[in-house]
Amino acid sequence: MFKRNLPSIIATAYSIIIASTFFMMPIYFKNDLGFSTEQIGFILAAMSVSALISMLPSGISNDFFTSRRLASIALVVMLISFYLLPLTNKLSMILLIMIVIGIGRELFRLSLETFVFKSNELKQMPRSLGNYHSPRMFGLFLGMIISALILGSFNFGRFFTIIATLLILPLILLTYLPDIPISKSTASEYKRELIRAPVILFMLFSLIFTSHWGAEYVNYGIFLSNELGLSNTESSLYMSFEFLLISITIPLLGRNYYKLNIPIITILSIFFSGIGHIFMVNSNVFISLLFRGIHGIGDGFLIIITYMIIAENFSKERIGGLNAAINVVMMLGMLLGSIVYGYIGGHFSSGISLIISGVVTLLSIPLFMIWFKMNKSESYHT
């Protein structure tokens, strides 16, 4: 029982610890270090670029080496980086540390995801994905609540030191993670699975949809702090709400995936995501929070749907590298979003930036519909 649920236990522990760190960083950079919105956008974009460059090698490495070993290396790198972060206020050093954190974060995430993909059969995959991501999201919820209490008592410097120390826990848990079979494939075998019209179209859809992640990365925390007037503690509590909703809704989709009209669910999920992003920009905190929750439900369903599309369309022996390839496109979408929406946030407002990103999210719906018609198969349930 313990070993079967170990990936979700590790992910949950990691999520509780890391929870609000990345959303709160823009507030730290702006309010404590005095960086401009454009500088923050540049830092986060550089972090995304580093993760982007390292992502494909990280994913392919999970096909050649054990996920347990790679995830452990990633945690050690992140642990050291978080210890170093509060020791400097120089833009160049902050930039370097964030680049290293970006690489470590993606290597850790891809390693655990690869383990889940490779240790489950396709028929059990939706339930397994729900069982993996639901406690992970609940961990983010708990972590937000805990960090709200910590941030109310400590400054950001001590907060990052606490984060670094607590990362030792998932590092210990990783030593109990079993090894899974590895295989070696050629570059042409990866290429053959990727260079297909439906896959390319799905990548284009993913690129457009995930651009709103960049808007969140740069503008979400700043919007809560500067436009809604929330304190760091209140911002953490606000952010935690959607993760609680996601943790509840994800397993519902996982258990009933093969009984539902997934294309319709997907369109509704994209719609919820976009509408939620648009209307969370409201001076009334409770209305804003309501639409943030709607956005979160949409994004939560899309987590399961996206990973199922990957599982259904790619071979298991190369799933580490192929999942990473899709994630490269998603990261590129976030990178472009960080630059574009960072600029908009700096010249107009963080709220305007979030609204525009919501509209762009809605515009990705026709692309998904075209993709579905192209990719329609027995494995996709209508």
C-alpha positions as CSV (number, residue, x, y, z in Angstrom):
1,M,0.0,0.0,0.0
2,F,2.8,2.4,1.0
3,K,4.9,1.7,-2.1
4,R,1.9,1.8,-4.5
5,N,1.0,5.3,-3.2
6,L,4.6,6.4,-2.8
7,P,4.7,8.7,-5.9
8,S,1.6,10.6,-4.7
9,I,3.0,10.7,-1.1
10,I,6.3,12.2,-2.4
11,A,4.4,14.7,-4.7
12,T,2.1,15.7,-1.9
13,A,5.0,16.3,0.5
14,Y,6.8,18.3,-2.1
15,S,3.7,20.3,-2.9
16,I,3.0,21.1,0.7
17,I,6.6,22.4,1.1
18,I,6.9,24.3,-2.2
19,A,3.2,25.4,-2.4
20,S,3.1,29.2,-2.7
21,T,6.8,29.7,-3.3
22,F,6.7,30.4,-7.1
23,F,3.5,32.5,-6.9
24,M,4.9,34.5,-4.0
25,M,8.3,35.2,-5.7
26,P,7.0,38.1,-7.8
27,I,5.8,39.8,-4.6
28,Y,9.2,39.2,-3.0
29,F,11.1,40.5,-6.1
30,K,8.8,43.6,-6.3
31,N,8.2,44.6,-2.7
32,D,11.4,43.4,-0.9
33,L,14.0,43.7,-3.7
34,G,12.4,46.6,-5.6
35,F,12.5,44.9,-9.0
36,S,10.2,46.3,-11.7
37,T,7.5,44.2,-13.3
38,E,9.5,44.0,-16.5
39,Q,12.6,42.8,-14.5
40,I,10.4,40.2,-12.8
41,G,9.1,39.1,-16.2
42,F,12.7,38.8,-17.4
43,I,13.7,36.7,-14.4
44,L,10.8,34.3,-14.8
45,A,11.2,34.2,-18.5
46,A,14.9,33.2,-18.1
47,M,13.8,30.6,-15.5
48,S,11.4,29.2,-18.1
49,V,14.1,29.3,-20.9
50,S,16.5,27.3,-18.7
51,A,13.7,24.8,-17.9
52,L,12.8,24.7,-21.6
53,I,16.3,23.9,-22.7
54,S,16.8,21.2,-20.1
55,M,13.4,19.6,-20.3
56,L,13.8,17.3,-23.3
57,P,17.2,15.9,-22.0
58,S,15.5,15.5,-18.6
59,G,12.6,13.6,-20.1
60,I,14.8,11.4,-22.3
61,S,17.0,10.7,-19.3
62,N,14.0,9.2,-17.6
63,D,13.8,6.6,-20.4
64,F,17.5,5.8,-20.0
65,F,18.0,6.1,-16.2
66,T,15.8,5.5,-13.2
67,S,13.3,8.2,-12.2
68,R,14.2,7.8,-8.6
69,R,17.8,8.8,-9.1
70,L,17.0,11.8,-11.3
71,A,14.3,13.1,-8.9
72,S,16.8,12.9,-6.1
73,I,19.3,14.9,-8.0
74,A,16.7,17.5,-8.7
75,L,15.7,17.9,-5.1
76,V,19.3,18.3,-4.0
77,V,19.8,21.1,-6.5
78,M,16.6,22.9,-5.4
79,L,17.5,22.5,-1.7
80,I,20.8,24.3,-2.2
81,S,19.3,27.0,-4.4
82,F,16.6,27.9,-1.9
83,Y,19.3,28.2,0.8
84,L,21.2,30.7,-1.4
85,L,18.2,32.8,-2.6
86,P,17.8,35.1,0.4
87,L,21.6,35.7,0.7
88,T,21.7,38.1,-2.3
89,N,19.7,41.0,-3.7
90,K,21.7,41.4,-6.9
91,L,19.7,40.9,-10.1
92,S,22.4,38.8,-11.7
93,M,22.7,36.3,-8.8
94,I,18.9,36.1,-8.4
95,L,18.7,35.3,-12.1
96,L,21.3,32.5,-11.8
97,I,19.6,30.9,-8.8
98,M,16.2,31.0,-10.4
99,I,17.6,29.4,-13.6
100,V,19.0,26.5,-11.5
101,I,15.7,26.2,-9.6
102,G,13.8,26.1,-12.9
103,I,15.9,23.2,-14.1
104,G,15.6,21.3,-10.9
105,R,11.9,21.8,-10.6
106,E,11.2,20.4,-14.1
107,L,13.5,17.5,-13.7
108,F,11.8,16.5,-10.5
109,R,8.3,16.9,-12.0
110,L,9.1,15.0,-15.2
111,S,10.7,12.2,-13.2
112,L,7.7,11.5,-11.1
113,E,5.3,11.8,-14.0
114,T,7.4,9.3,-16.0
115,F,7.2,6.9,-13.1
116,V,3.4,7.2,-13.1
117,F,3.2,6.7,-16.8
118,K,5.5,3.7,-16.9
119,S,4.1,1.9,-13.8
120,N,0.4,1.9,-15.0
121,E,-1.5,0.3,-17.8
122,L,-3.6,2.5,-20.1
123,K,-6.9,1.2,-18.7
124,Q,-6.0,2.2,-15.2
125,M,-4.3,5.4,-16.2
126,P,-7.1,7.9,-15.6
127,R,-7.7,6.6,-12.1
128,S,-4.0,6.5,-11.4
129,L,-3.5,10.1,-12.7
130,G,-6.4,11.2,-10.5
131,N,-4.9,9.4,-7.5
132,Y,-1.5,11.0,-8.2
133,H,-2.6,14.6,-8.9
134,S,-5.5,14.9,-6.4
135,P,-3.3,14.6,-3.2
136,R,-0.6,16.7,-5.0
137,M,-3.2,19.5,-5.4
138,F,-4.4,19.0,-1.8
139,G,-0.8,19.3,-0.8
140,L,-0.7,22.7,-2.6
141,F,-3.8,23.7,-0.7
142,L,-2.3,22.7,2.7
143,G,1.0,24.3,1.8
144,M,-0.7,27.6,1.0
145,I,-2.4,27.6,4.3
146,I,0.8,26.7,6.2
147,S,2.8,29.3,4.2
148,A,0.2,31.9,5.0
149,L,0.9,31.3,8.7
150,I,4.7,31.3,8.1
151,L,4.6,34.5,6.1
152,G,2.6,36.1,8.8
153,S,5.4,35.4,11.3
154,F,8.6,35.4,9.2
155,N,10.1,37.5,6.4
156,F,10.8,36.1,3.0
157,G,14.4,35.3,3.8
158,R,13.6,33.0,6.6
159,F,10.7,31.6,4.5
160,F,13.0,30.4,1.8
161,T,15.4,28.9,4.3
162,I,12.5,26.9,5.9
163,I,11.5,25.7,2.4
164,A,15.1,24.5,1.7
165,T,15.3,22.5,5.0
166,L,11.9,20.8,4.5
167,L,12.8,19.6,1.1
168,I,14.9,17.0,2.9
169,L,11.7,15.0,3.6
170,P,10.7,14.1,0.0
171,L,14.4,13.5,-0.6
172,I,14.3,10.8,2.1
173,L,11.0,9.3,0.8
174,L,12.5,9.0,-2.7
175,T,14.9,6.3,-1.4
176,Y,11.9,4.0,-1.0
177,L,10.7,4.5,-4.6
178,P,11.1,1.3,-6.6
179,D,13.0,1.3,-9.9
180,I,11.1,0.7,-13.1
181,P,12.3,-0.9,-16.3
182,I,14.2,1.4,-18.6
183,S,14.7,1.2,-22.3
184,K,16.9,2.9,-24.9
185,S,15.5,4.2,-28.1
186,T,17.0,6.0,-31.1
187,A,16.3,9.6,-32.1
188,S,14.5,8.5,-35.2
189,E,12.0,6.5,-33.0
190,Y,11.2,9.6,-31.0
191,K,10.9,11.6,-34.1
192,R,8.5,9.2,-35.8
193,E,6.1,9.5,-32.9
194,L,6.3,13.2,-32.7
195,I,6.2,14.3,-36.4
196,R,2.5,13.5,-37.0
197,A,-0.1,16.0,-38.0
198,P,-2.4,15.4,-35.0
199,V,0.5,15.7,-32.6
200,I,1.7,18.9,-34.2
201,L,-1.8,20.4,-34.0
202,F,-2.1,19.4,-30.3
203,M,1.2,21.1,-29.7
204,L,-0.1,24.3,-31.3
205,F,-3.2,24.1,-29.1
206,S,-1.0,23.6,-26.0
207,L,1.2,26.5,-26.9
208,I,-1.8,28.9,-27.0
209,F,-3.5,27.5,-24.0
210,T,-0.5,27.5,-21.7
211,S,0.4,31.2,-22.5
212,H,-2.0,32.0,-19.6
213,W,0.4,30.3,-17.3
214,G,2.9,33.1,-18.1
215,A,0.3,35.7,-17.2
216,E,-0.2,34.0,-13.9
217,Y,3.5,33.6,-13.2
218,V,4.2,37.3,-13.6
219,N,0.9,39.0,-12.7
220,Y,-1.1,36.8,-10.3
221,G,0.7,37.5,-7.1
222,I,1.1,41.2,-8.0
223,F,-2.6,41.5,-8.9
224,L,-3.6,40.1,-5.4
225,S,-1.1,42.3,-3.6
226,N,-1.4,45.6,-5.5
227,E,-4.8,45.6,-7.1
228,L,-6.9,43.7,-4.6
229,G,-4.8,45.0,-1.7
230,L,-4.3,41.6,0.0
231,S,-1.4,40.9,2.4
232,N,1.0,38.1,1.8
233,T,-1.0,35.9,4.2
234,E,-4.3,36.8,2.5
235,S,-2.8,36.1,-0.9
236,S,-1.7,32.6,0.2
237,L,-5.2,31.9,1.5
238,Y,-6.8,33.2,-1.8
239,M,-4.4,31.1,-3.9
240,S,-5.2,28.0,-1.8
241,F,-8.9,27.9,-2.7
242,E,-8.5,26.8,-6.3
243,F,-6.1,24.0,-5.3
244,L,-8.7,22.6,-2.9
245,L,-11.3,22.6,-5.7
246,I,-8.9,20.9,-8.1
247,S,-8.0,18.2,-5.5
248,I,-11.8,17.4,-5.2
249,T,-12.6,17.5,-8.9
250,I,-9.6,15.7,-10.4
251,P,-10.4,12.2,-9.0
252,L,-14.0,12.5,-10.1
253,L,-12.9,12.8,-13.7
254,G,-10.2,10.1,-13.2
255,R,-12.8,7.6,-11.9
256,N,-15.4,8.4,-14.6
257,Y,-13.1,9.2,-17.6
258,Y,-14.3,6.3,-19.7
259,K,-18.0,7.0,-19.0
260,L,-17.9,10.7,-20.1
261,N,-18.0,12.6,-23.3
262,I,-14.4,13.8,-23.0
263,P,-14.4,16.2,-26.0
264,I,-17.4,18.1,-24.5
265,I,-15.7,18.0,-21.0
266,T,-12.5,19.4,-22.6
267,I,-14.3,22.3,-24.3
268,L,-16.1,23.2,-21.1
269,S,-12.9,23.0,-19.2
270,I,-11.1,25.4,-21.6
271,F,-14.2,27.7,-21.3
272,F,-14.1,27.7,-17.5
273,S,-10.4,28.4,-17.5
274,G,-10.7,31.4,-19.8
275,I,-13.9,32.9,-18.3
276,G,-12.4,32.4,-14.8
277,H,-9.3,34.3,-15.7
278,I,-11.3,37.2,-17.2
279,F,-13.7,37.7,-14.4
280,M,-11.4,37.1,-11.5
281,V,-10.3,40.6,-12.2
282,N,-12.9,42.2,-10.0
283,S,-12.5,44.6,-7.1
284,N,-14.8,42.5,-5.0
285,V,-12.5,39.8,-3.4
286,F,-15.3,37.2,-3.1
287,I,-16.4,37.5,-6.7
288,S,-12.8,37.4,-7.8
289,L,-12.2,34.3,-5.7
290,L,-15.3,32.6,-7.1
291,F,-14.1,33.0,-10.7
292,R,-10.6,32.0,-9.7
293,G,-12.2,28.8,-8.5
294,I,-14.0,28.3,-11.8
295,H,-10.7,28.8,-13.6
296,G,-9.1,26.2,-11.3
297,I,-11.8,23.6,-12.0
298,G,-11.2,24.1,-15.8
299,D,-7.4,23.7,-15.4
300,G,-7.8,20.8,-13.1
301,F,-9.9,18.7,-15.6
302,L,-7.4,19.6,-18.3
303,I,-4.6,18.1,-16.2
304,I,-6.1,14.6,-16.5
305,I,-7.2,15.1,-20.1
306,T,-3.8,16.3,-21.3
307,Y,-1.9,13.5,-19.6
308,M,-4.4,11.0,-21.0
309,I,-3.9,12.4,-24.5
310,I,-0.2,11.8,-24.0
311,A,-0.7,8.3,-22.6
312,E,-3.0,7.3,-25.5
313,N,-0.9,8.7,-28.3
314,F,2.7,7.7,-27.3
315,S,4.5,4.4,-26.6
316,K,5.3,3.7,-22.9
317,E,9.0,2.9,-23.5
318,R,9.6,6.4,-24.9
319,I,7.0,8.2,-22.7
320,G,9.6,10.1,-20.7
321,G,11.1,11.9,-23.7
322,L,7.7,12.3,-25.5
323,N,5.9,13.7,-22.5
324,A,8.9,16.1,-22.1
325,A,8.5,17.1,-25.8
326,I,4.8,18.1,-25.1
327,N,5.9,19.9,-22.0
328,V,8.6,21.8,-23.9
329,V,5.8,23.3,-26.0
330,M,3.8,24.1,-22.9
331,M,6.8,25.7,-21.3
332,L,7.4,27.7,-24.5
333,G,3.8,28.9,-24.2
334,M,4.4,30.0,-20.6
335,L,7.7,31.7,-21.6
336,L,6.0,33.7,-24.4
337,G,3.2,34.5,-21.9
338,S,5.7,35.7,-19.3
339,I,7.2,38.1,-21.8
340,V,4.0,39.4,-23.4
341,Y,1.9,39.6,-20.3
342,G,4.8,40.9,-18.2
343,Y,5.0,43.8,-20.7
344,I,1.3,44.3,-20.6
345,G,1.3,44.2,-16.8
346,G,4.2,46.7,-16.7
347,H,2.6,49.2,-19.1
348,F,-1.1,48.8,-18.1
349,S,-1.9,46.7,-15.1
350,S,-1.7,43.1,-13.9
351,G,-5.5,42.8,-14.1
352,I,-5.6,43.8,-17.8
353,S,-2.9,41.3,-18.5
354,L,-5.0,38.5,-16.8
355,I,-8.1,39.5,-18.8
356,I,-6.3,39.4,-22.1
357,S,-4.8,36.0,-21.3
358,G,-8.3,34.7,-20.5
359,V,-9.6,35.8,-23.9
360,V,-6.6,34.1,-25.6
361,T,-7.4,30.9,-23.7
362,L,-11.0,31.0,-25.1
363,L,-9.5,31.3,-28.6
364,S,-7.8,27.9,-28.2
365,I,-11.2,26.1,-28.2
366,P,-11.5,25.9,-32.0
367,L,-8.0,24.4,-32.3
368,F,-9.0,21.7,-29.9
369,M,-12.1,20.9,-31.9
370,I,-10.0,20.6,-35.1
371,W,-7.5,18.4,-33.3
372,F,-10.2,16.1,-32.0
373,K,-11.7,15.6,-35.5
374,M,-8.2,14.8,-36.8
375,N,-7.2,12.5,-34.0
376,K,-10.6,10.8,-33.5
377,S,-10.0,7.2,-32.6
378,E,-11.3,4.3,-30.6
379,S,-9.3,5.4,-27.5
380,Y,-11.0,8.8,-27.4
381,H,-14.5,8.4,-26.0
382,T,-17.4,10.3,-27.6
